[in-house]
Amino acid sequence: MRVYSFKIPKKKPIFKEDTKLWLIFIAISLLLYISFSLFLTFKAYILKKETKELNKKAYELKLKTMQLNEEKEFIYIQKSVFENIMIKNDLTKQQIKNLLDLIPDPITLEKFYIDKNKLTIYGITPTKDVYNLLMLPPLESIFEKTVTTFYKLPNGWYRFKSQNYIQSEENETY
Amino acid sequence: MKLIKKIKIPRVYIYGIDVIKNFLFFTLYIIITLITIAFIIAPSIKTFKKNQALYFETKQNYLYIKTQYNQTLKELNELKKQNTHILTAFRREFDIQNFKKFASSFMQIEKIKKDKTSVYKQNFIKTIYYINANIKSPQDFYNFADALKKYKYVIRVYFPIDFEKNKNSIELKLKIEHYRLKNLNALKAEEKAH
């Protein structure tokens, strides 16, 4: 038996309007939460990457700083060696100056030879006493051992050879 | 199933709005929000905060190291500037002709003889030269020793030194030592690298 209705049938939706609204609202919220979370994760990843790069740069800079410090040290070494050499040059000059100042007026210096631990002087003295009084005492005060040899000249003066020694190996002067 | 079927949710409408359904949806929304915060957003924030703190700490450390590097570089450049003469003098190979020209202001050089070369204090090379020369007075020798301070090579006057008086001059025999850096090629490469 057929049943007839006076109403025209309407399509019945699965979800009602308000239900749809709620579902869309919840879906959008979820999407926003996940987007925010993804954004944070991405930011965290970027920060981690930048931290890694900074660490690498810091390590390289540390190495470079170490190299620069080594270079600085080496410059100080060079400076020290140079200054040491110049001081020694000054000392050598001063030693020769002192030696020449040591020679008294009556004595004529002909030749002298300076080595690390030895000084040999050749000269002419009017008498042995002049040498022994004026030149020997300062030499004996400086050197540990002094040996002098005299040769008589035809005019009555003496040619002398004075050999002076220092035993110390540290002292590289006379 | 029977029990569920037995529970009848009352339907309350205010101005045509189903209050109970909306309340349930609101509760569902709150629960979803709380769960998302607890399991997705909070761990992300935690990781982000942790990474951010680490980043700032690393950046601070990096800036400190960079400042130190710049400071050291500045000091090094200053040091190089102050000691240009010394640094270049140690890098030069010895040229006998140049030395003769330099020494001619103080003495007349008769002969220069190169002797042995040896390593000095690990990084330097020392070469010995023997010189025969004539000077007018000891003052020439003193001036020569003083002028070495500003000379382009690093030279040390060393023993034995022999002074012998001639008719009008003094015959001088002395030993000089020339100092230079041991590994010039390595140094040049290092300079290029900076």
HADDOCK unambig.tbl for C-alpha pairs under 7 A between the chains (distance, minus, plus):
assign (segid A and resid 22 and name CA) (segid B and resid 25 and name CA) 6.72 0.50 0.50
assign (segid A and resid 26 and name CA) (segid B and resid 29 and name CA) 6.18 0.50 0.50
assign (segid A and resid 37 and name CA) (segid B and resid 40 and name CA) 6.46 0.50 0.50
assign (segid A and resid 37 and name CA) (segid B and resid 41 and name CA) 5.14 0.50 0.50
assign (segid A and resid 37 and name CA) (segid B and resid 44 and name CA) 5.82 0.50 0.50
assign (segid A and resid 40 and name CA) (segid B and resid 44 and name CA) 5.90 0.50 0.50
assign (segid A and resid 40 and name CA) (segid B and resid 45 and name CA) 6.54 0.50 0.50
assign (segid A and resid 40 and name CA) (segid B and resid 48 and name CA) 6.16 0.50 0.50
assign (segid A and resid 41 and name CA) (segid B and resid 44 and name CA) 5.74 0.50 0.50
assign (segid A and resid 41 and name CA) (segid B and resid 48 and name CA) 6.68 0.50 0.50
assign (segid A and resid 43 and name CA) (segid B and resid 48 and name CA) 6.91 0.50 0.50
assign (segid A and resid 44 and name CA) (segid B and resid 47 and name CA) 6.54 0.50 0.50
assign (segid A and resid 44 and name CA) (segid B and resid 48 and name CA) 4.53 0.50 0.50
assign (segid A and resid 44 and name CA) (segid B and resid 51 and name CA) 5.81 0.50 0.50
assign (segid A and resid 47 and name CA) (segid B and resid 51 and name CA) 6.07 0.50 0.50
assign (segid A and resid 47 and name CA) (segid B and resid 52 and name CA) 6.31 0.50 0.50
assign (segid A and resid 47 and name CA) (segid B and resid 55 and name CA) 6.20 0.50 0.50
assign (segid A and resid 48 and name CA) (segid B and resid 51 and name CA) 5.88 0.50 0.50
assign (segid A and resid 51 and name CA) (segid B and resid 55 and name CA) 5.02 0.50 0.50
assign (segid A and resid 51 and name CA) (segid B and resid 58 and name CA) 6.28 0.50 0.50
assign (segid A and resid 54 and name CA) (segid B and resid 58 and name CA) 6.71 0.50 0.50
assign (segid A and resid 54 and name CA) (segid B and resid 59 and name CA) 6.62 0.50 0.50
assign (segid A and resid 54 and name CA) (segid B and resid 62 and name CA) 6.53 0.50 0.50
assign (segid A and resid 55 and name CA) (segid B and resid 58 and name CA) 6.68 0.50 0.50
assign (segid A and resid 58 and name CA) (segid B and resid 62 and name CA) 5.11 0.50 0.50
assign (segid A and resid 58 and name CA) (segid B and resid 65 and name CA) 6.44 0.50 0.50
assign (segid A and resid 61 and name CA) (segid B and resid 65 and name CA) 6.82 0.50 0.50
assign (segid A and resid 61 and name CA) (segid B and resid 66 and name CA) 6.71 0.50 0.50
assign (segid A and resid 61 and name CA) (segid B and resid 69 and name CA) 6.63 0.50 0.50
assign (segid A and resid 62 and name CA) (segid B and resid 65 and name CA) 6.68 0.50 0.50
assign (segid A and resid 65 and name CA) (segid B and resid 69 and name CA) 5.17 0.50 0.50
assign (segid A and resid 65 and name CA) (segid B and resid 72 and name CA) 6.73 0.50 0.50
assign (segid A and resid 68 and name CA) (segid B and resid 72 and name CA) 6.70 0.50 0.50
assign (segid A and resid 68 and name CA) (segid B and resid 73 and name CA) 6.69 0.50 0.50
assign (segid A and resid 72 and name CA) (segid B and resid 76 and name CA) 5.83 0.50 0.50
assign (segid A and resid 79 and name CA) (segid B and resid 86 and name CA) 6.61 0.50 0.50
assign (segid A and resid 82 and name CA) (segid B and resid 86 and name CA) 6.84 0.50 0.50
assign (segid A and resid 85 and name CA) (segid B and resid 156 and name CA) 5.85 0.50 0.50
assign (segid A and resid 86 and name CA) (segid B and resid 149 and name CA) 6.33 0.50 0.50
assign (segid A and resid 89 and name CA) (segid B and resid 145 and name CA) 6.16 0.50 0.50
assign (segid A and resid 89 and name CA) (segid B and resid 156 and name CA) 6.01 0.50 0.50
assign (segid A and resid 89 and name CA) (segid B and resid 157 and name CA) 5.77 0.50 0.50
assign (segid A and resid 90 and name CA) (segid B and resid 145 and name CA) 6.92 0.50 0.50
assign (segid A and resid 93 and name CA) (segid B and resid 142 and name CA) 5.83 0.50 0.50
assign (segid A and resid 93 and name CA) (segid B and resid 145 and name CA) 6.59 0.50 0.50
assign (segid A and resid 110 and name CA) (segid B and resid 164 and name CA) 5.99 0.50 0.50
assign (segid A and resid 110 and name CA) (segid B and resid 165 and name CA) 5.27 0.50 0.50
assign (segid A and resid 111 and name CA) (segid B and resid 163 and name CA) 5.47 0.50 0.50
assign (segid A and resid 111 and name CA) (segid B and resid 164 and name CA) 4.18 0.50 0.50
assign (segid A and resid 111 and name CA) (segid B and resid 165 and name CA) 5.98 0.50 0.50
assign (segid A and resid 112 and name CA) (segid B and resid 162 and name CA) 5.87 0.50 0.50
assign (segid A and resid 112 and name CA) (segid B and resid 163 and name CA) 5.30 0.50 0.50
assign (segid A and resid 112 and name CA) (segid B and resid 164 and name CA) 6.48 0.50 0.50
assign (segid A and resid 113 and name CA) (segid B and resid 160 and name CA) 6.89 0.50 0.50
assign (segid A and resid 113 and name CA) (segid B and resid 161 and name CA) 5.76 0.50 0.50
assign (segid A and resid 113 and name CA) (segid B and resid 162 and name CA) 4.37 0.50 0.50
assign (segid A and resid 113 and name CA) (segid B and resid 163 and name CA) 6.36 0.50 0.50
assign (segid A and resid 114 and name CA) (segid B and resid 159 and name CA) 6.39 0.50 0.50
assign (segid A and resid 114 and name CA) (segid B and resid 160 and name CA) 5.33 0.50 0.50
assign (segid A and resid 114 and name CA) (segid B and resid 161 and name CA) 5.20 0.50 0.50
assign (segid A and resid 114 and name CA) (segid B and resid 162 and name CA) 6.36 0.50 0.50
assign (segid A and resid 115 and name CA) (segid B and resid 159 and name CA) 4.97 0.50 0.50
assign (segid A and resid 115 and name CA) (segid B and resid 160 and name CA) 4.26 0.50 0.50
assign (segid A and resid 115 and name CA) (segid B and resid 161 and name CA) 6.62 0.50 0.50
assign (segid A and resid 116 and name CA) (segid B and resid 159 and name CA) 6.07 0.50 0.50
assign (segid A and resid 116 and name CA) (segid B and resid 160 and name CA) 6.96 0.50 0.50
